[in-house]
Amino acid sequence: MPALAQRLASCCAVRLPERGRFRNPVSMTRKRHCIRAAASVTPWPLQDAKARFSELVRRAQDEGPQHVTVHGREAVAIVGAEEYRMLHGTRDWRELVQAMQDSPHRDIDLTPERSVMPVRDIAL
């Protein structure tokens, strides 16, 4: 279970399934409070993040997203690979090719029509 879901489960005292939906009824106000509390992370100044990068990576894996600031402004969020894959997905070009091959409109010609362009004469 991702770290954010674990923190939500402990805060709200509910069991969360893998999809992230609440099974036990909890008031919406309480849910929002718990989500904000679980998602809030002390930001890392860039110099600290560079100096303690191993710890930053470990915390991203164990505790969830870690925010890095540059000149006091949030610049990036470091997330664990598992959470990244969950958020981003694993799509690649093979899925697009397969979807196009499975399309019922596969017989449509997608080749653009080319027109003959005039060529300039150049004196050498």
C-alpha positions in Angstrom: 0.0 0.0 0.0 1.5 3.4 -0.9 2.6 5.6 2.0 -0.1 8.2 1.5 -2.8 5.5 1.8 -1.2 4.1 4.9 -1.2 7.6 6.6 -4.8 8.1 5.6 -5.8 4.8 7.0 -4.1 5.5 10.3 -5.5 9.0 10.5 -9.1 8.2 9.6 -9.1 4.7 11.2 -10.6 3.2 8.0 -9.4 0.4 5.8 -8.5 1.6 2.3 -8.7 -0.8 -0.7 -6.0 -0.6 -3.4 -8.0 1.7 -5.6 -8.0 4.4 -2.9 -11.7 4.6 -2.1 -13.0 4.7 1.4 -15.0 1.7 2.4 -16.2 2.9 5.8 -18.3 6.0 5.9 -16.3 9.0 7.2 -17.6 12.6 7.0 -16.2 14.4 3.9 -14.8 17.2 6.2 -12.8 14.6 8.1 -11.6 13.0 4.8 -10.3 16.4 3.5 -8.6 17.1 6.8 -6.9 13.7 6.8 -5.8 14.0 3.2 -4.3 17.4 3.8 -2.6 16.2 7.0 -1.2 13.1 5.3 -0.1 14.9 2.2 1.6 17.8 4.0 5.4 17.3 4.0 8.1 19.6 5.3 9.8 20.9 2.2 13.5 20.3 1.6 15.7 23.3 0.7 17.8 22.5 -2.4 21.1 22.5 -0.5 19.7 20.0 2.1 18.3 17.8 -0.6 21.6 17.7 -2.4 23.6 17.0 0.8 21.2 14.3 2.0 20.0 12.8 -1.3 20.0 9.2 0.0 17.7 10.2 2.9 15.5 12.1 0.5 15.1 9.1 -1.8 14.4 6.8 1.2 11.7 9.1 2.6 10.1 9.4 -0.9 9.8 5.6 -1.0 8.7 5.2 2.6 6.7 8.4 3.4 5.5 9.6 0.0 6.3 12.6 -2.1 9.1 14.9 -0.9 9.0 18.6 -2.0 12.2 20.4 -2.8 12.3 24.2 -2.8 14.6 26.7 -4.6 14.8 30.1 -3.0 11.8 29.3 -0.8 9.5 28.3 -3.8 8.5 24.8 -4.5 10.4 23.5 -7.5 10.0 19.7 -7.7 8.4 16.8 -5.9 10.4 13.6 -5.6 8.2 10.4 -5.6 9.0 6.7 -5.3 9.1 4.6 -8.5 6.0 2.7 -7.5 3.9 5.8 -7.0 5.2 7.3 -10.2 4.2 4.2 -12.2 0.8 4.3 -10.5 0.3 8.0 -11.4 1.9 8.0 -14.8 1.1 4.5 -16.1 3.2 2.3 -18.3 2.0 3.2 -21.8 4.4 3.0 -24.7 4.3 3.1 -28.4 3.4 -0.6 -28.7 0.0 0.0 -27.2 -0.7 2.8 -29.7 0.3 0.5 -32.6 -1.8 -2.3 -31.3 -4.8 0.0 -30.9 -4.5 1.2 -34.4 -4.1 -2.3 -35.7 -7.3 -3.4 -33.8 -9.3 -0.4 -35.1 -12.3 -1.2 -37.3 -11.3 1.7 -39.5 -7.9 0.2 -40.4 -8.6 0.3 -44.1 -8.7 4.1 -44.2 -5.8 5.6 -46.2 -3.9 8.0 -44.0 -1.2 8.9 -46.5 -1.3 12.7 -47.1 -1.7 13.9 -50.7 1.4 15.6 -52.0 1.3 18.3 -54.6 4.1 19.1 -57.0 5.9 22.3 -56.0 7.5 24.6 -58.6 11.3 24.7 -58.4 13.2 28.0 -58.8 15.9 28.4 -61.4 19.3 29.3 -59.9 22.1 30.8 -61.9 25.4 29.3 -60.9 
